[in-house]
Amino acid sequence: MPESAWSPRIGVVLSGDSGMLPLVARAVRMGVGGPLGDGNQLMSWISLNDLLGILLETIANESLEGPVNAVAPEPVSNRVFTKTLASVLQRPVIFRVPAPVLRLVAGELAGEVILVSQGAIPAKLAASGFTHAFGSLETTLRHELGRYTTKGTVHGVGDCRKPANNEYAVDPAT
């Protein structure tokens, strides 16, 4: 197989086991989570399962070259992300975290990452025919946080979260 030069541009990876999602979910569960700053900044996110699928697709698909946005089909505002997360967790969103407070607590990170808008779309992936298993923010959050509306997992989607024996595996049942 010939080599192709591609460079994945990875959005915020949503995993229930690590990263920012467990931290934000904890704050929302405690009733202190809310939109950051004005809440209008866009966030390009991706489910962990879809990220793995995208990485495999970019390796296998020789026509994908150059920068490839490894993100969900639609970026969301911080406000929409927070409201969707609160809905999944069945908790109210009462507070907003003002930008000056974020700058005081997070320093440069607030201005360089937290309050910055990143609205990438996966145009090359869409053109290649790639289909996201988790294109909806609510579906992704429910999957990653174990908050299913129906019994079981999403049909046809393997679960790449860490099992109890601390070894990563894909659920063979799906």
PEJO-V569713 format. One record per run of one state. SS is the DSSP state (H for helix, E for strand, L for the rest). FROM is the first residue (numbers start at 0). LEN is the number of residues. If there is no record, write none. Layout:
# PEJO-V569713
ss=SS from=FROM len=LEN
ss=SS from=FROM len=LEN
This chain:
# PEJO-V569713
ss=L from=0 len=5
ss=E from=5 len=5
ss=L from=10 len=1
ss=E from=11 len=3
ss=L from=14 len=5
ss=H from=19 len=10
ss=L from=29 len=6
ss=E from=35 len=1
ss=L from=36 len=5
ss=E from=41 len=2
ss=L from=43 len=1
ss=E from=44 len=3
ss=H from=47 len=13
ss=L from=60 len=5
ss=E from=65 len=5
ss=L from=70 len=5
ss=E from=75 len=2
ss=H from=77 len=12
ss=L from=89 len=7
ss=E from=96 len=1
ss=L from=97 len=1
ss=H from=98 len=8
ss=L from=106 len=1
ss=H from=107 len=7
ss=L from=114 len=8
ss=H from=122 len=6
ss=L from=128 len=8
ss=H from=136 len=9
ss=L from=145 len=29
